């Protein structure tokens, strides 16, 4: 049976709005092995599950959600058990890192940059000096230059992990180690969790440069849903393999999957 890896923002919802066909699609996917994987490190898995429940998605628990913050913490623990870190980002990042390491703004092994509030002159100065004076390794949870948000005033573009780590890279002349999609770690952790190989998976996402590119590089089949960052009509980015399915909605993807016998 096929296992599914699903991005969420831009695939299942936009802001607090459930996208058409998403509830039915999740009900179908729930009958198979599946995991929700996201580059967004702002919320903890429990907070993500609560958000999904609030929007009407039933039966999704924290253990079915894997964030780039969790992947970063796991990778750091593999590199150096009991690591010390200085982190810039929202609560989800700090929660994941504190479960595996110890915060230390004076002698950190790693400077970890996520997303959300937290970057200011003081934190930038602290992180820069840890890299330059203490030889701390610079790490970013994800490479997204910008991310979408929907608020009362409408659509907003917010800085992503790639934008927030850029000042540290410029000031230190060091390149950050990137953890999230399209790097392989998030996919590999998901497949290990599900007990499947790349040939048994389909990755469903809305961004060619992260969701699709990273999965395709590992031999995972891919489905692009054009309800997020990459709407119909945009030219396909050069150097990225086209997905196995390219659809306008999850309703269309359900039909395509049914015709291909994916849910059998």
C-alpha positions, 0 to 999 in steps of 0.5 A: 500500500502507498504511504503519503507524505503531506505538506499542509499550508497551501495544500490542506489550508491557507491561513485558517481557511480549509482548501476545497477537497482537503477534508475528504482527501485527509479521510482517504489518506488516513486509511493508509500510512501517512505523515504530515511534514512541514518546513514551518518550525513555528508551532510544535506538533501538538499545536499543529494538531490542535490547529488542524482539529480546530479547522475540522480535520479529525483524528490527527495527532501530534505523532503524525506531524514532523516539523523542521524544528524536530528534524533539526533537533534530531540532527544536532543530537546525532552530531553531538549528544547533549549539544548546547545551542543558541536559537532564534525563532518561535516557541516550536523551535525552542521546544524541540531543541530543549528536548534534546540539548541545552540553551547556552548563549555564551558557549553554544555548539550551534546557532540555530535559526528558525522562523517567527519572531525573535530576530533583533539586533541583540540576538543577531549580535549574539549569534554572530559572535558565537559563530566567530568567537566560539566556532559555533556551527550555523544551522537553519531549519529551512531555506524558504526565503518567504512564506505566505500568511493570511490575516484580516487585512488579507494576504501577507508575505512573511520572511522565511527561514532563508531570509532570517538566516541570511544576516548571520551568513553575511556577517560571519561569511559562513554558510548555514547547514540547511535541515528542511526540504528540499534537503533529504533529512525530513523525508528520511525521518518520515520514511523511517517513522512509517517503515517504508522506502522511497519507492512506496511513497508519494509526496504531496506539496505546493512548492516545486523548489522544496516539496517536489525537488527534495522528494524527487531527488530521493526517488519519491513520487510527487504530486504538486497541488496548485493551491499554494505558492505555485498557481496554474500559469507559472512557468516551471522552474528550471532544473527541477524535475516535473511532478508525477501529478500536477493538479489544480486541487485536491479534488482533482488529485483524488480523481487522478489517484482513483484512476491510477489505483493509488488508494487500493 
